[in-house]
Amino acid sequence: MNKSEEKIISDSVKSTINAGKKYAKSILPGEIIGLKGNLGSGKTQFVKGIGEYFKVKDVINSPTFLIVNQYSGINPETNKEITINHFDLYRLRYKEELETIGFSDYINENSVCIIEWCELAEEYLSYSFKEVLFDFGKKKNERLIKLL
């Protein structure tokens, strides 16, 4: 485990949301966060926690069929507005499809991009981004979250 890697064991949806809320304190405007993990491993719940931290008033849902949901929030550190772009690339097959949805237009210094199923975006972007890995634990509701 490198110095910047942290492992979290979540035993409930609430715990996963709280992990996202805590993680959000480290997010800077303009950053891109890639979420990797199987279906149902907690990615969207984690994003709900990030939304709570940034005082998003809308209900955060997975944008599986829409590809991207955009939320307005407030950065509690600066009290400035911030846009949260929540992508779910599960249904996309080719990186060229990202151009079709105007993916690069969402990346700017006044927003945060959070990408579920981020592998295609890694191919598309010319730089890397922060990653969070999700997996199932040994117990029924347990989730393993690795912050890289």
C-alpha positions as CSV (number, residue, x, y, z in Angstrom):
1,M,0.0,0.0,0.0
2,N,1.5,3.4,-1.0
3,K,1.3,6.4,1.2
4,S,-1.7,8.0,-0.4
5,E,-3.8,4.8,-0.5
6,E,-6.5,4.3,2.1
7,K,-8.8,1.3,2.6
8,I,-12.3,1.6,4.1
9,I,-14.6,-1.2,5.1
10,S,-18.2,-0.2,4.9
11,D,-20.9,-2.3,6.5
12,S,-24.0,-0.3,5.3
13,V,-25.3,2.1,2.7
14,K,-25.1,4.9,5.3
15,S,-21.4,4.0,6.0
16,T,-20.7,4.1,2.2
17,I,-22.4,7.5,2.0
18,N,-20.4,8.8,4.9
19,A,-17.2,7.5,3.3
20,G,-18.0,9.6,0.2
21,K,-18.8,12.6,2.3
22,K,-15.4,12.3,4.1
23,Y,-13.6,11.8,0.8
24,A,-15.2,14.9,-0.7
25,K,-13.1,17.1,1.7
26,S,-10.1,16.2,-0.4
27,I,-11.6,17.0,-3.8
28,L,-10.6,20.2,-5.5
29,P,-12.5,22.0,-8.2
30,G,-11.4,20.8,-11.6
31,E,-10.6,17.3,-10.5
32,I,-11.8,14.1,-12.1
33,I,-12.6,11.1,-9.9
34,G,-12.8,7.7,-11.5
35,L,-14.9,5.0,-9.7
36,K,-14.3,1.4,-10.5
37,G,-16.2,-1.7,-9.2
38,N,-18.9,-4.2,-10.0
39,L,-22.6,-3.4,-10.3
40,G,-24.0,-2.9,-6.8
41,S,-20.6,-2.4,-5.1
42,G,-21.4,1.1,-3.7
43,K,-20.3,3.6,-6.3
44,T,-23.5,5.6,-6.5
45,Q,-23.9,5.6,-2.7
46,F,-20.4,7.0,-2.4
47,V,-21.3,9.8,-4.9
48,K,-24.4,10.6,-2.7
49,G,-22.0,11.3,0.1
50,I,-19.9,13.6,-2.1
51,G,-23.1,15.4,-3.0
52,E,-24.0,15.8,0.7
53,Y,-20.6,17.4,1.4
54,F,-21.1,19.9,-1.5
55,K,-24.7,20.6,-0.3
56,V,-26.4,19.3,-3.4
57,K,-30.1,19.6,-2.9
58,D,-31.2,17.2,-5.7
59,V,-31.5,13.5,-5.3
60,I,-28.4,11.8,-6.7
61,N,-29.2,8.8,-8.8
62,S,-27.0,6.7,-11.1
63,P,-27.1,8.2,-14.6
64,T,-26.9,4.8,-16.3
65,F,-29.3,5.6,-19.1
66,L,-28.6,9.4,-19.3
67,I,-24.8,8.9,-19.2
68,V,-24.4,12.1,-17.1
69,N,-26.3,14.0,-14.4
70,Q,-25.3,17.5,-13.5
71,Y,-25.8,18.9,-10.0
72,S,-25.3,22.3,-8.5
73,G,-23.7,22.5,-5.1
74,I,-21.7,24.8,-2.8
75,N,-18.0,24.2,-1.9
76,P,-18.1,24.5,1.9
77,E,-14.4,25.5,1.9
78,T,-14.9,28.6,-0.3
79,N,-18.6,29.1,-0.2
80,K,-18.6,29.2,-4.0
81,E,-20.9,27.4,-6.4
82,I,-19.6,24.2,-7.8
83,T,-21.0,21.8,-10.5
84,I,-20.8,18.1,-9.9
85,N,-20.9,16.1,-13.2
86,H,-21.8,12.5,-12.4
87,F,-21.1,10.2,-15.3
88,D,-21.9,6.5,-15.7
89,L,-20.1,5.1,-18.7
90,Y,-21.4,1.5,-18.3
91,R,-23.5,1.5,-21.5
92,L,-20.8,3.1,-23.7
93,R,-18.5,0.8,-25.7
94,Y,-16.1,3.1,-27.5
95,K,-14.1,6.1,-26.4
96,E,-15.3,8.0,-29.5
97,E,-18.8,8.0,-27.9
98,L,-17.4,10.4,-25.3
99,E,-16.9,13.0,-28.0
100,T,-20.6,12.5,-29.0
101,I,-21.8,13.5,-25.5
102,G,-19.3,16.4,-25.3
103,F,-17.4,14.9,-22.5
104,S,-14.5,17.3,-22.5
105,D,-16.9,20.3,-22.2
106,Y,-17.8,19.1,-18.7
107,I,-14.2,19.3,-17.5
108,N,-13.3,22.8,-16.1
109,E,-12.0,24.5,-13.0
110,N,-15.6,25.2,-11.7
111,S,-16.7,21.6,-11.6
112,V,-15.9,18.2,-10.4
113,C,-16.3,15.2,-12.6
114,I,-17.1,11.8,-11.0
115,I,-17.1,8.9,-13.4
116,E,-18.5,5.5,-12.7
117,W,-17.0,2.8,-15.1
118,C,-14.2,5.2,-15.9
119,E,-12.1,2.9,-18.0
120,L,-13.2,4.4,-21.3
121,A,-12.5,7.9,-20.0
122,E,-9.0,6.8,-19.1
123,E,-8.4,6.0,-22.8
124,Y,-10.0,9.3,-23.9
125,L,-8.3,11.6,-21.5
126,S,-4.6,12.4,-22.0
127,Y,-4.0,12.5,-18.2
128,S,-4.8,10.4,-15.2
129,F,-7.2,11.1,-12.4
130,K,-7.9,10.0,-8.8
131,E,-9.3,6.6,-8.5
132,V,-11.6,4.9,-6.0
133,L,-12.0,1.1,-6.2
134,F,-15.1,-0.7,-4.9
135,D,-15.5,-4.4,-4.1
136,F,-17.8,-6.7,-2.2
137,G,-16.7,-7.8,1.3
138,K,-17.1,-11.2,2.9
139,K,-20.3,-10.3,4.8
140,K,-23.6,-9.6,3.1
141,N,-23.7,-5.8,3.2
142,E,-19.9,-5.2,3.4
143,R,-18.1,-3.1,0.8
144,L,-14.4,-2.6,0.5
145,I,-13.5,0.9,-0.7
146,K,-9.9,1.7,-1.7
147,L,-9.0,5.4,-2.1
148,L,-6.0,5.8,-4.4
